[in-house]
Amino acid sequence: MPSETRTSRLFAPVHFYKSSLAIAVPIMLQQLIQSLVSLIDNFMVSGLGDVSMSGVNVAGQVLFVFMVFLNTICMSGGIFMTQFYGAKDEEGMRQAFRFKLLLGLLAAIPYFLVCVVFPVQVLSLMLIGNTQSQLILDEAVRYIRIMFFMGIPMTVSMCIASSLRDMGQVKLPLVVTIVATATNTFFNWLLIYGNLGFPRLGVRGAAIATVIARSVEFIIFIVLYVRLKPEFAFRLGEFFKINRVLFKEILRKGSLVLFCEMVWVLSETLTTAIYNGRGGADVVSGMASSFAIANLFFVAFGGIYSTTGVILGKTLGKGDVETARREKTWLLSGSAVFGFVMMLFGFVTTLIIPLAFGRLSENAISICRSMVVLMSFFMPVWVYMNAQQAVARAGGDTAMGAYTDSTLTIFIMVPMVLLLGIFTNIGPVMMFLCVKLLDVVKLVVFHIWLKKERWLKNLTNSGS
């Protein structure tokens, strides 16, 4: 009997996990479709050779940083959006949406500078020590100058899509994603290799296809915004109608999220640059192709994060602290099980590698396979960590990531990877393993932090 009681405390009734999956599955499907299209993109570009694929993926690192920046802004506004939704405060929801849009559009300025003004200077930093750096750089610059045009459309689309998900409306973003990704795939087929009489544009064709797809996605979201008028919608003339007290509070909480995420993404960029210096185009393309495969099981992160945020944010917005405490335990226990399921799925994805990247060099394929297996082993840790972060941020405890995650990254991980890069000759796969072992320490630190229950807060009175 005591064991049954303990199990009931750790795991929720079946109906709770069914409602959780109703939120998580469409989000993961949306990300899975995007990952499949990214995989198809990489498959098509890989046919152009290691150098072309390396160029696209080096340029893609800039897009990765921009997307993380945007996603962080949406997460910051989303912390408040979900709680205002739970409290049925439409004006608060509109303020949170304004925050996302305004900060997102400001983020497009540095993206413009990197893509148009300083592409060579920035991208060359990713190729220090690479034996084929100039060839890769030429392809990367061709690609990134075109990718600039997707900046504004993608920003607006992400703000609308994330706000719908914050309200638990996950099916519409999924449908839009299906349309946009189908568009991207079709134009990739037309423009990369010049099918149906279209010009053969190589990496420039891949970039143009992405811009077209993002533009289609933007148009659909704008039509949905105007036609459906969701609770967070406001007229264009009210764009600067800002509650300064609330805006400052979102910015205060969001700045810690932004700091944490930017430390993470810049550390990932640094490690990628060091990996790239461990050989030629085969290393760059091998590492890049492994992440294209891994994105198929990385969809677990977005599903776990969004589900946890929506469920706990809504409960906290209602002021029901005891229920939030129980839901936190249930969600973390569920994420632990889910992490092991995704680990097994990760192993299965290795079967795709010869089909998707068979045209790459033998060394690139070997690196890809080793990395996918390694990342699969880490899935239980990473899924659980994402759930821990989501629990903290649902109640506005953004300090956990800023003070613990970022401190470990800055003072342990970054020096570690620099020392490994300078004083050892180990390959990129073994270096990745050494660096990621630190995530086990982070998981334990997060567990201790969450026990302090600083996340059990109702934020809906912040602007009053």
TORMARRO-262109 format. One line per field, with one value per residue (C-alpha): residue number from 1; residue in one letter; y, z, x negated. Coordinates in steps of 0.5 Angstrom, whole numbers, plus 500, padded with zeros to 3 digits. Example, Ala and Ser with C-alpha at 12.3 -4.5 7.8 and 13.67 -1.06 7.14 Angstrom:
// TORMARRO-262109
num <- [1 2]
residu <- [a s]
yy <- [491 498]
zz <- [516 514]
xx <- [475 473]
END
This chain:
// TORMARRO-262109
num <- [1 2 3 4 5 6 7 8 9 10 11 12 13 14 15 16 17 18 19 20 21 22 23 24 25 26 27 28 29 30 31 32 33 34 35 36 37 38 39 40 41 42 43 44 45 46 47 48 49 50 51 52 53 54 55 56 57 58 59 60 61 62 63 64 65 66 67 68 69 70 71 72 73 74 75 76 77 78 79 80 81 82 83 84 85 86 87 88 89 90 91 92 93 94 95 96 97 98 99 100 101 102 103 104 105 106 107 108 109 110 111 112 113 114 115 116 117 118 119 120 121 122 123 124 125 126 127 128 129 130 131 132 133 134 135 136 137 138 139 140 141 142 143 144 145 146 147 148 149 150 151 152 153 154 155 156 157 158 159 160 161 162 163 164 165 166 167 168 169 170 171 172 173 174 175 176 177 178 179 180 181 182 183 184 185 186 187 188 189 190 191 192 193 194 195 196 197 198 199 200 201 202 203 204 205 206 207 208 209 210 211 212 213 214 215 216 217 218 219 220 221 222 223 224 225 226 227 228 229 230 231 232 233 234 235 236 237 238 239 240 241 242 243 244 245 246 247 248 249 250 251 252 253 254 255 256 257 258 259 260 261 262 263 264 265 266 267 268 269 270 271 272 273 274 275 276 277 278 279 280 281 282 283 284 285 286 287 288 289 290 291 292 293 294 295 296 297 298 299 300 301 302 303 304 305 306 307 308 309 310 311 312 313 314 315 316 317 318 319 320 321 322 323 324 325 326 327 328 329 330 331 332 333 334 335 336 337 338 339 340 341 342 343 344 345 346 347 348 349 350 351 352 353 354 355 356 357 358 359 360 361 362 363 364 365 366 367 368 369 370 371 372 373 374 375 376 377 378 379 380 381 382 383 384 385 386 387 388 389 390 391 392 393 394 395 396 397 398 399 400 401 402 403 404 405 406 407 408 409 410 411 412 413 414 415 416 417 418 419 420 421 422 423 424 425 426 427 428 429 430 431 432 433 434 435 436 437 438 439 440 441 442 443 444 445 446 447 448 449 450 451 452 453 454 455 456 457 458 459 460 461 462 463 464]
residu <- [m p s e t r t s r l f a p v h f y k s s l a i a v p i m l q q l i q s l v s l i d n f m v s g l g d v s m s g v n v a g q v l f v f m v f l n t i c m s g g i f m t q f y g a k d e e g m r q a f r f k l l l g l l a a i p y f l v c v v f p v q v l s l m l i g n t q s q l i l d e a v r y i r i m f f m g i p m t v s m c i a s s l r d m g q v k l p l v v t i v a t a t n t f f n w l l i y g n l g f p r l g v r g a a i a t v i a r s v e f i i f i v l y v r l k p e f a f r l g e f f k i n r v l f k e i l r k g s l v l f c e m v w v l s e t l t t a i y n g r g g a d v v s g m a s s f a i a n l f f v a f g g i y s t t g v i l g k t l g k g d v e t a r r e k t w l l s g s a v f g f v m m l f g f v t t l i i p l a f g r l s e n a i s i c r s m v v l m s f f m p v w v y m n a q q a v a r a g g d t a m g a y t d s t l t i f i m v p m v l l l g i f t n i g p v m m f l c v k l l d v v k l v v f h i w l k k e r w l k n l t n s g s]
yy <- [500 505 504 505 512 514 512 516 522 521 520 523 520 517 523 528 525 525 532 534 530 533 540 536 532 537 542 536 534 541 541 534 536 542 537 533 539 541 534 534 541 537 531 536 540 534 532 538 536 537 544 546 543 546 553 552 550 555 560 556 558 565 563 559 564 569 564 562 570 570 564 567 573 569 565 571 574 567 566 572 570 563 566 572 567 563 569 571 578 580 586 583 578 584 587 580 580 587 585 579 583 590 586 581 587 590 583 583 589 585 580 585 587 580 578 584 588 583 576 575 577 574 567 567 566 559 557 558 553 549 546 548 555 559 555 554 561 563 558 561 568 566 563 568 574 571 569 576 577 572 576 580 575 569 574 576 569 566 571 569 562 562 566 561 555 559 559 552 553 548 545 552 553 545 546 553 549 543 548 552 546 543 550 549 542 544 550 546 541 546 551 547 542 546 542 543 548 552 555 550 555 550 553 560 556 553 560 562 556 558 565 563 558 563 569 564 562 570 571 565 567 575 572 568 574 578 573 570 576 572 574 577 581 589 594 596 603 601 598 603 603 599 598 601 597 591 591 593 587 582 585 584 577 576 579 573 568 572 572 564 562 567 564 557 559 563 557 552 557 557 549 549 553 549 542 545 547 539 538 540 540 533 535 540 537 530 534 538 532 529 535 534 527 529 534 529 527 533 535 532 539 543 539 538 545 548 543 544 552 552 547 550 557 557 554 559 564 562 562 555 553 546 544 547 543 537 538 540 533 529 533 532 524 524 527 522 516 520 522 514 513 518 515 509 513 516 510 508 514 512 507 514 516 512 514 521 523 517 522 525 523 516 520 525 519 516 522 523 516 517 523 521 515 519 525 519 517 524 524 522 528 533 532 532 538 542 540 543 549 550 549 554 559 558 561 567 564 566 566 559 558 565 563 556 554 560 560 553 554 560 558 550 549 554 554 546 546 551 547 541 545 548 542 536 533 529 529 533 527 525 533 533 528 531 537 534 530 537 537 531 536 541 536 535 543 544 539 542 549 547 544 552 553 560 558 558 565 568 574 577 582 585 591 593]
zz <- [500 502 495 491 495 493 486 486 488 483 477 475 474 466 464 466 462 456 457 457 451 447 448 447 441 436 438 437 431 428 430 427 421 421 423 417 412 415 414 407 406 408 404 398 399 401 394 392 396 403 402 400 406 410 408 409 416 418 415 419 426 425 424 430 434 431 432 440 441 438 442 448 447 446 452 456 454 454 462 463 457 460 467 464 460 466 470 464 463 456 457 460 454 449 453 453 446 445 449 444 438 440 442 436 431 435 435 427 427 429 424 419 420 420 414 410 413 416 414 412 418 423 419 418 426 425 421 424 423 418 412 407 410 404 400 405 407 399 400 407 404 398 403 408 404 401 408 411 407 412 418 419 417 421 427 427 425 431 436 433 433 440 443 441 444 450 450 449 442 438 432 428 428 426 420 418 419 415 409 410 410 404 400 403 400 393 392 394 389 384 385 388 382 377 376 371 367 373 374 378 384 389 396 393 391 398 401 396 398 405 404 400 405 411 407 406 413 415 410 413 420 419 416 422 426 423 422 429 433 439 446 445 439 438 433 429 432 439 438 443 448 453 461 463 470 467 461 466 470 463 461 468 468 461 461 466 461 455 459 460 453 450 454 452 445 445 448 443 437 440 441 434 432 435 432 425 426 427 420 413 410 412 420 419 414 419 425 422 419 426 428 422 425 432 431 429 437 440 438 445 448 445 447 454 455 452 456 463 462 459 465 471 468 468 475 478 474 478 484 486 489 492 485 482 487 485 477 478 481 476 470 472 473 466 463 466 463 456 456 456 450 446 447 444 438 437 436 431 427 426 420 416 416 410 406 408 407 403 398 404 405 409 415 415 415 421 425 424 426 432 434 434 438 443 443 444 450 453 452 459 462 457 457 464 465 460 464 470 467 464 472 474 469 469 476 474 477 471 476 476 469 470 476 476 468 466 472 470 463 463 469 467 460 456 459 459 451 450 454 450 444 445 449 446 439 441 435 435 438 444 445 445 450 455 455 455 462 465 464 469 474 472 473 480 481 478 483 489 487 485 492 495 491 488 482 486 484 481 476 474 479 476 472 477]
xx <- [500 495 491 498 499 492 493 499 495 490 494 501 508 508 513 507 502 507 509 501 500 506 501 495 496 498 492 487 491 490 482 482 484 479 474 476 476 469 466 469 465 459 460 461 455 451 451 447 441 438 436 443 446 441 442 450 449 444 449 454 450 452 459 459 457 462 468 466 466 473 475 472 476 482 481 480 487 490 488 493 498 500 501 505 509 511 513 517 514 514 511 505 504 504 498 495 496 493 487 486 487 483 477 477 477 471 467 468 463 456 459 459 452 449 453 451 446 441 442 435 432 437 437 430 430 433 428 421 416 421 416 422 424 424 428 433 434 435 441 444 444 448 453 453 454 461 463 463 470 473 472 478 483 480 480 488 490 486 489 496 495 492 498 503 499 499 506 506 508 503 507 507 499 498 503 499 492 494 496 490 485 488 487 480 479 482 478 472 473 474 468 462 462 466 472 478 474 472 465 460 458 454 454 457 463 464 464 469 474 473 475 481 483 482 486 492 492 492 498 502 501 503 509 511 509 514 520 519 518 515 515 508 510 509 510 504 505 504 498 494 500 495 496 489 489 491 487 481 483 483 476 473 475 474 467 465 468 464 458 458 460 455 449 452 452 445 442 445 443 436 435 438 432 427 430 430 422 421 420 423 430 432 432 436 441 441 442 448 451 451 455 460 461 462 467 472 471 470 477 478 475 480 486 484 482 489 493 490 491 498 500 497 497 505 505 501 505 511 507 508 501 502 505 499 494 497 497 490 488 493 489 482 484 487 481 476 480 481 473 472 477 474 467 469 472 465 462 467 465 458 462 463 456 454 460 460 452 450 447 442 435 434 431 437 442 437 437 445 447 442 445 452 451 448 453 459 455 456 463 466 462 463 471 471 467 472 478 474 473 480 482 478 480 487 487 482 476 471 466 465 462 458 455 453 453 450 445 443 442 438 433 433 435 432 425 426 427 422 417 419 418 411 408 411 412 418 423 430 434 430 429 437 438 433 437 444 442 443 450 451 448 453 459 457 456 463 466 464 466 473 474 473 480 478 482 489 491 497 495 501 501 494 497 502]
END
